[in-house]
Amino acid sequence: MLLLGSLPPQSGPASYREGNIVSISNIQDVLLTVQTYLDGLYEGDTKKLRQSFHDVSHLHSLADGKVSDLSLEDWCKLVEGRASPKSQNFGRELERIVRVEESAPNCANVTLTCAVPGRFFTDHLSLLKAGGRWQIVNKVFYSQPLE
């Protein structure tokens, strides 16, 4: 499902009511950032991951009932320490964009699914457009064993 705006036509600031909330080129640019992220995950390429994430990004999940908080650099170290899905001939058929939403000017949210050998993930990505480019500033994710 692709959500291109969530406000009813008569609500919110005038810029929203005038149809300025959604830009197809913004959605395309968001999806390019997400594709770079997914390629980086699949290839184990932390250069691509760093390109798709802002330097201040953090990744959050719930582990054993506690919220985990990983910095981008700590997460990249974990990615560098494991064999990439590509190197293991692992398929990409579980990658799926579930939702894309440009919720406000320069703000977007993407929900997707993906997998690495042994784990299936649901990612909720928050993106901001700063300096003319979209980057992920926060990732909240859920993972489960891949059966």
Order of alpha helices (4+ residues) and beta strands (2+ residues): alpha-alpha-alpha-beta-beta-alpha-beta-beta-beta-beta
